[in-house]
Amino acid sequence: MTTTLKEADLAGPGIGSYEEIEKILPRDYTPLLGPRETQEAVFECKRYIADHLCKALNLIMVEAPLIVDKASGVNDYLDRDGSRTPIDFHISNDYDKHPIDAQVVQAATKWKRVALRQFGMKPGEGLCTDMRAVRKDYFLDHDHSAYVDQWDWELAIREKDRNLKFLTDVVRSIWKVIRGAERHLLRKFPRLQTDKYPELPNELTFIHAEDLLDRFPDKPRKQRETAILQDHPAVFIYGIGWTLKDGYPHEMRAADYDDWVTETTSTDGRPMHGLNGDILVWNPVTHRRHELSSMGIRVTKDTLRMQLKMTGQEAFLSLPYHRMILNDEIPLSIGGGIGQSRTVMYLLRKAHLGEVSVTVWPQVLKEMCAKRNIRVLD
């Protein structure tokens, strides 16, 4: 295994070529629900998860922006290498006397933390959004789309909550909601019940990115995730962003929202790093790893400085959002995003994101899918 493969695996979404996609699309696929019933199930699922997520974490639903001021610094850059940039556009407004340079959001990750102050959230209170975004630099495959919808949530916390146990408890609460949604859908739509596709396990397996590398030292990130999911079909990987023993982070997580630098201790007493992570499951329809959610305890002013220094992005410290953190003007928090179409695709046993989400797909992919009995929505 060369380091080149590991480096190439750090950020880029999707598989990378339609020749590869053609190899992995299922050849024996039959959708369990027709187009109309699928739509009924999509909204049944979305209502269940939004309602139960709010109850589980003490959140309220709030509106989220589709566009933000470019100068605010609240847009999500998704990683740290600049490979996925937002859509910029100019609002001339009043014959350019009072213009705004705006961006389409890539996620509401940073905006939510500011919104906690706007809505007066105290520790233990939070918000959830029906977030819509555009990620123009995604490679469009079976589970990556330029159009992104998420339950983006954020919860105000106390300083003493900034630990691995608190993160783990929140993750377990979210998993209970996802698992409950699956059971609810199986009751409402009996045709989803089939021996071909097993149900989600009741409990997640938790593992540190550092332990995952120790277990599969020669594999790049996605192959490590695939390997662990063969033994444990639902996992939460801690510590995504910290540089591991092989010289690479598990993934190129951005430096200005999740805290991936804080030292922690594993359950058996070993030093680890990071207060964030991802939920991944094994998808029995696509026979591939399937990410459902990314989340983390957010940076403090000290860890923000550390992470931006490590990534060479200290210039961000002059932006309004980052200054609010440095000046203790916004709450400490934990937050994350649960992919709506990603989760619905999985729970409805679909082979392609386009079966539950309306967006744009290249003709080559639509034709490829049609040959495999996969009908993407237009």
C-alpha positions as CSV (number, residue, x, y, z in Angstrom):
1,M,0.0,0.0,0.0
2,T,1.5,3.4,-1.0
3,T,0.9,6.6,0.8
4,T,-0.5,8.0,-2.4
5,L,-3.6,5.9,-2.1
6,K,-4.1,6.9,1.5
7,E,-3.7,10.6,0.7
8,A,-6.2,10.3,-2.2
9,D,-8.8,8.8,0.1
10,L,-8.9,11.6,2.7
11,A,-11.5,14.0,1.3
12,G,-12.9,13.4,-2.1
13,P,-16.5,12.2,-1.9
14,G,-17.8,9.3,-4.0
15,I,-16.1,6.7,-6.0
16,G,-14.5,8.8,-8.7
17,S,-15.4,7.3,-12.0
18,Y,-18.6,6.0,-13.7
19,E,-16.7,2.9,-14.7
20,E,-16.3,2.1,-11.0
21,I,-19.9,2.9,-10.3
22,E,-21.1,0.5,-13.0
23,K,-19.1,-2.3,-11.3
24,I,-20.7,-1.7,-7.9
25,L,-24.4,-1.0,-8.7
26,P,-26.5,-4.0,-7.7
27,R,-27.4,-6.3,-10.5
28,D,-30.3,-8.1,-8.8
29,Y,-32.2,-5.0,-7.5
30,T,-35.9,-4.8,-7.2
31,P,-37.3,-1.8,-5.2
32,L,-39.6,-2.9,-2.4
33,L,-41.8,0.2,-2.7
34,G,-43.2,1.8,-5.9
35,P,-42.7,5.5,-6.6
36,R,-45.9,6.7,-4.9
37,E,-45.6,4.5,-1.8
38,T,-41.9,5.6,-1.7
39,Q,-42.9,9.2,-1.4
40,E,-45.4,8.4,1.4
41,A,-42.6,6.5,3.2
42,V,-40.1,9.3,2.7
43,F,-42.3,11.8,4.5
44,E,-43.4,9.3,7.2
45,C,-39.7,8.8,7.9
46,K,-38.8,12.5,7.9
47,R,-41.6,13.3,10.3
48,Y,-40.7,10.5,12.7
49,I,-37.0,11.4,12.9
50,A,-37.5,15.2,13.2
51,D,-40.1,14.7,16.0
52,H,-38.2,12.1,17.9
53,L,-34.8,13.8,17.5
54,C,-36.2,16.9,19.1
55,K,-37.6,14.9,22.0
56,A,-34.5,12.9,22.5
57,L,-32.1,15.9,22.6
58,N,-34.5,18.7,23.8
59,L,-34.4,20.6,20.5
60,I,-36.9,22.9,18.8
61,M,-37.2,23.2,15.0
62,V,-36.0,26.5,13.5
63,E,-35.5,27.9,10.1
64,A,-32.0,27.7,8.5
65,P,-30.5,29.8,5.8
66,L,-30.0,28.7,2.2
67,I,-27.6,31.7,1.6
68,V,-25.2,33.5,3.9
69,D,-23.0,36.6,3.7
70,K,-19.6,35.5,2.4
71,A,-17.8,37.8,4.9
72,S,-19.4,36.2,7.9
73,G,-17.3,33.1,7.9
74,V,-20.3,30.9,8.8
75,N,-20.3,28.8,5.7
76,D,-19.1,25.2,5.9
77,Y,-16.0,24.4,3.9
78,L,-16.4,20.7,4.7
79,D,-12.7,19.9,4.8
80,R,-9.4,21.8,5.1
81,D,-7.7,21.4,1.7
82,G,-10.0,23.8,-0.3
83,S,-11.2,21.1,-2.7
84,R,-14.9,21.8,-2.1
85,T,-15.9,25.4,-2.3
86,P,-19.3,27.0,-2.0
87,I,-21.2,28.8,-4.8
88,D,-20.5,32.5,-4.7
89,F,-22.8,35.2,-6.2
90,H,-23.1,38.9,-6.0
91,I,-26.4,40.6,-5.0
92,S,-26.1,44.1,-6.6
93,N,-29.0,45.5,-4.5
94,D,-29.9,49.2,-5.0
95,Y,-27.7,49.6,-8.1
96,D,-24.7,48.3,-6.2
97,K,-25.0,51.0,-3.5
98,H,-25.6,48.4,-0.8
99,P,-24.4,45.1,-2.3
100,I,-23.9,41.7,-0.7
101,D,-21.5,39.0,-1.7
102,A,-23.3,35.9,-0.8
103,Q,-22.7,32.1,-0.8
104,V,-25.1,29.1,-1.0
105,V,-24.6,27.1,2.2
106,Q,-22.8,23.8,2.1
107,A,-24.1,23.0,5.6
108,A,-25.4,25.0,8.5
109,T,-22.6,23.7,10.8
110,K,-21.3,27.0,12.0
111,W,-24.5,29.0,11.6
112,K,-26.3,26.8,14.1
113,R,-23.9,27.7,16.9
114,V,-24.5,31.4,16.4
115,A,-28.2,30.7,16.2
116,L,-28.1,29.2,19.8
117,R,-27.4,32.7,21.0
118,Q,-30.0,34.2,18.7
119,F,-32.7,32.0,20.1
120,G,-31.5,32.2,23.7
121,M,-30.6,28.6,24.2
122,K,-29.3,27.6,27.6
123,P,-27.2,24.5,28.3
124,G,-29.3,21.4,27.7
125,E,-31.4,23.3,25.1
126,G,-30.9,23.2,21.3
127,L,-32.2,23.5,17.8
128,C,-32.8,21.4,14.8
129,T,-33.1,22.5,11.2
130,D,-34.5,21.1,7.9
131,M,-31.3,22.2,6.2
132,R,-30.9,22.3,2.4
133,A,-27.6,23.0,0.7
134,V,-25.6,22.7,-2.5
135,R,-22.2,21.0,-2.8
136,K,-21.1,21.7,-6.4
137,D,-17.8,19.8,-6.1
138,Y,-19.2,16.4,-5.1
139,F,-18.8,13.6,-7.6
140,L,-22.3,12.4,-8.3
141,D,-22.6,8.7,-7.7
142,H,-25.1,6.4,-6.0
143,D,-25.0,8.1,-2.6
144,H,-23.5,11.6,-3.2
145,S,-25.6,14.4,-4.7
146,A,-25.0,18.1,-5.4
147,Y,-28.2,18.7,-3.5
148,V,-27.9,18.0,0.3
149,D,-30.6,17.8,2.9
150,Q,-29.9,17.2,6.6
151,W,-31.3,17.4,10.0
152,D,-28.7,19.9,11.2
153,W,-28.9,20.1,15.0
154,E,-27.0,21.9,17.7
155,L,-27.2,21.7,21.5
156,A,-25.8,24.2,24.1
157,I,-23.7,22.5,26.7
158,R,-21.6,23.2,29.8
159,E,-17.8,23.1,30.0
160,K,-18.0,19.9,32.1
161,D,-19.9,18.2,29.2
162,R,-16.9,18.5,26.9
163,N,-15.9,14.8,27.2
164,L,-16.1,11.5,25.4
165,K,-18.8,10.1,27.7
166,F,-21.2,13.0,26.9
167,L,-20.5,12.6,23.2
168,T,-21.2,8.9,23.4
169,D,-24.5,9.4,25.3
170,V,-25.7,11.8,22.6
171,V,-24.7,9.4,19.8
172,R,-26.6,6.6,21.5
173,S,-29.7,8.8,21.7
174,I,-29.5,9.6,18.0
175,W,-29.0,5.9,17.2
176,K,-32.1,5.1,19.2
177,V,-34.1,7.5,17.0
178,I,-32.7,6.1,13.8
179,R,-33.4,2.5,15.0
180,G,-36.9,3.6,16.0
181,A,-37.5,5.1,12.6
182,E,-36.7,1.8,11.0
183,R,-39.1,-0.1,13.2
184,H,-41.8,2.4,12.6
185,L,-41.4,2.1,8.8
186,L,-41.4,-1.7,9.0
187,R,-44.8,-1.5,10.7
188,K,-46.2,1.1,8.4
189,F,-44.9,-0.5,5.2
190,P,-44.8,-4.2,5.7
191,R,-43.2,-4.8,2.2
192,L,-40.0,-3.4,3.6
193,Q,-39.7,-6.5,5.8
194,T,-37.6,-9.1,4.0
195,D,-34.9,-11.6,5.0
196,K,-32.7,-10.2,2.3
197,Y,-32.0,-7.0,4.2
198,P,-31.3,-7.4,7.9
199,E,-32.5,-4.8,10.4
200,L,-30.1,-2.4,12.1
201,P,-28.5,-3.7,15.3
202,N,-29.9,-2.3,18.6
203,E,-26.5,-0.9,19.6
204,L,-23.7,0.9,17.8
205,T,-20.0,-0.3,18.1
206,F,-17.7,2.5,19.1
207,I,-14.1,2.6,18.0
208,H,-11.4,5.3,17.8
209,A,-9.9,6.2,14.5
210,E,-6.5,5.5,16.1
211,D,-7.6,2.0,17.0
212,L,-9.1,1.5,13.6
213,L,-5.7,2.3,12.0
214,D,-4.0,-0.1,14.3
215,R,-6.4,-2.8,13.3
216,F,-6.0,-2.2,9.5
217,P,-2.6,-0.3,9.2
218,D,-2.2,-0.8,5.5
219,K,-5.6,0.2,4.3
220,P,-6.7,3.7,3.4
221,R,-9.6,5.3,5.2
222,K,-12.6,4.0,3.2
223,Q,-11.2,0.5,3.1
224,R,-10.7,0.6,6.9
225,E,-14.3,1.6,7.3
226,T,-15.5,-1.1,5.0
227,A,-13.4,-3.7,6.9
228,I,-14.8,-2.9,10.3
229,L,-18.3,-2.9,9.0
230,Q,-17.9,-6.6,8.0
231,D,-17.6,-7.4,11.7
232,H,-19.8,-4.7,13.1
233,P,-22.6,-3.5,10.7
234,A,-23.1,-0.1,12.6
235,V,-20.2,1.8,14.0
236,F,-19.3,5.2,15.5
237,I,-15.7,6.3,14.7
238,Y,-14.3,8.7,17.2
239,G,-11.5,11.3,16.5
240,I,-11.9,12.2,12.9
241,G,-9.4,15.0,12.0
242,W,-6.5,14.2,14.3
243,T,-3.3,13.1,12.5
244,L,-2.8,9.4,13.0
245,K,0.4,7.3,13.3
246,D,0.7,6.9,9.5
247,G,0.9,10.7,9.1
248,Y,-2.7,11.2,7.9
249,P,-6.0,12.1,9.6
250,H,-8.8,9.6,9.2
251,E,-10.5,12.3,7.1
252,M,-9.8,15.9,6.3
253,R,-12.3,17.4,8.8
254,A,-12.5,21.2,8.9
255,A,-10.6,22.9,11.6
256,D,-13.2,25.5,12.8
257,Y,-16.2,23.5,14.1
258,D,-15.6,20.0,15.5
259,D,-12.9,19.6,18.2
260,W,-10.6,16.8,17.0
261,V,-7.5,17.9,18.9
262,T,-8.5,17.6,22.5
263,E,-6.8,14.7,24.3
264,T,-9.2,12.0,25.6
265,T,-8.8,8.6,27.3
266,S,-10.2,5.3,25.9
267,T,-12.4,3.1,28.1
268,D,-9.3,1.0,28.9
269,G,-7.2,4.0,29.8
270,R,-5.2,4.7,26.6
271,P,-4.6,8.3,25.4
272,M,-6.7,9.2,22.3
273,H,-7.7,12.5,20.6
274,G,-10.9,14.1,19.4
275,L,-14.4,14.8,20.6
276,N,-16.2,14.1,17.3
277,G,-17.0,11.3,14.9
278,D,-19.2,9.6,12.3
279,I,-22.0,7.0,12.3
280,L,-21.5,4.5,9.5
281,V,-23.5,1.4,8.6
282,W,-23.1,-1.5,6.2
283,N,-25.7,-1.1,3.4
284,P,-27.0,-4.6,2.4
285,V,-28.5,-3.2,-0.8
286,T,-25.4,-1.5,-2.3
287,H,-22.9,-3.8,-0.4
288,R,-20.9,-0.7,0.6
289,R,-20.1,1.5,3.6
290,H,-22.9,4.1,4.2
291,E,-22.4,7.2,6.3
292,L,-25.5,8.5,8.1
293,S,-24.3,11.2,10.4
294,S,-21.3,13.3,11.4
295,M,-21.2,15.2,14.7
296,G,-18.9,16.5,17.4
297,I,-18.4,18.7,20.4
298,R,-17.4,22.1,19.0
299,V,-14.1,23.9,19.4
300,T,-13.3,26.3,22.2
301,K,-11.3,29.4,21.6
302,D,-8.2,27.5,22.6
303,T,-8.8,24.5,20.4
304,L,-9.9,26.7,17.5
305,R,-6.5,28.4,17.6
306,M,-4.7,25.1,17.8
307,Q,-6.5,23.5,14.9
308,L,-6.3,26.5,12.6
309,K,-2.6,26.7,13.3
310,M,-2.2,23.0,12.5
311,T,-4.0,23.4,9.2
312,G,-2.4,26.7,8.2
313,Q,-5.7,28.6,8.3
314,E,-5.0,31.2,11.1
315,A,-6.3,33.9,8.8
316,F,-9.8,32.7,9.6
317,L,-9.4,34.1,13.1
318,S,-10.3,37.6,11.7
319,L,-13.7,36.5,10.5
320,P,-16.8,37.4,12.5
321,Y,-17.8,33.8,13.3
322,H,-14.4,33.0,14.6
323,R,-14.1,36.2,16.6
324,M,-17.3,35.3,18.4
325,I,-15.7,32.1,19.6
326,L,-12.5,33.8,20.6
327,N,-14.6,36.4,22.6
328,D,-16.8,33.8,24.3
329,E,-19.9,35.4,22.6
330,I,-21.6,32.2,21.6
331,P,-22.3,29.1,23.6
332,L,-20.3,26.0,24.0
333,S,-22.1,23.3,22.0
334,I,-22.3,19.9,20.4
335,G,-23.9,19.4,17.1
336,G,-24.1,17.4,13.9
337,G,-25.9,16.6,10.7
338,I,-28.0,13.5,9.9
339,G,-28.3,13.1,6.1
340,Q,-32.0,13.0,5.3
341,S,-31.9,11.4,1.9
342,R,-29.0,9.2,3.0
343,T,-30.9,7.9,5.9
344,V,-34.2,7.5,4.0
345,M,-32.4,5.7,1.2
346,Y,-31.0,3.2,3.7
347,L,-34.2,2.7,5.6
348,L,-36.3,2.2,2.5
349,R,-33.8,-0.3,1.1
350,K,-33.0,1.8,-2.0
351,A,-30.0,1.4,-4.3
352,H,-29.6,5.0,-5.2
353,L,-30.1,8.4,-3.6
354,G,-32.0,9.6,-6.6
355,E,-34.9,7.2,-5.7
356,V,-35.8,9.4,-2.7
357,S,-34.3,12.8,-3.6
358,V,-35.1,15.0,-6.7
359,T,-31.9,16.6,-8.1
360,V,-29.7,16.6,-11.1
361,W,-27.8,13.5,-12.4
362,P,-25.7,13.1,-15.4
363,Q,-27.3,11.2,-18.3
364,V,-24.6,8.5,-18.1
365,L,-25.6,7.7,-14.6
366,K,-29.3,7.7,-15.3
367,E,-28.9,5.3,-18.2
368,M,-26.6,3.1,-16.1
369,C,-29.2,3.0,-13.3
370,A,-32.1,2.2,-15.7
371,K,-30.3,-0.9,-16.9
372,R,-30.2,-2.1,-13.2
373,N,-33.9,-1.4,-12.5
374,I,-33.0,1.8,-10.6
375,R,-35.3,4.7,-11.5
376,V,-34.0,8.0,-10.3
377,L,-36.4,10.9,-9.8
378,D,-36.3,13.8,-12.3
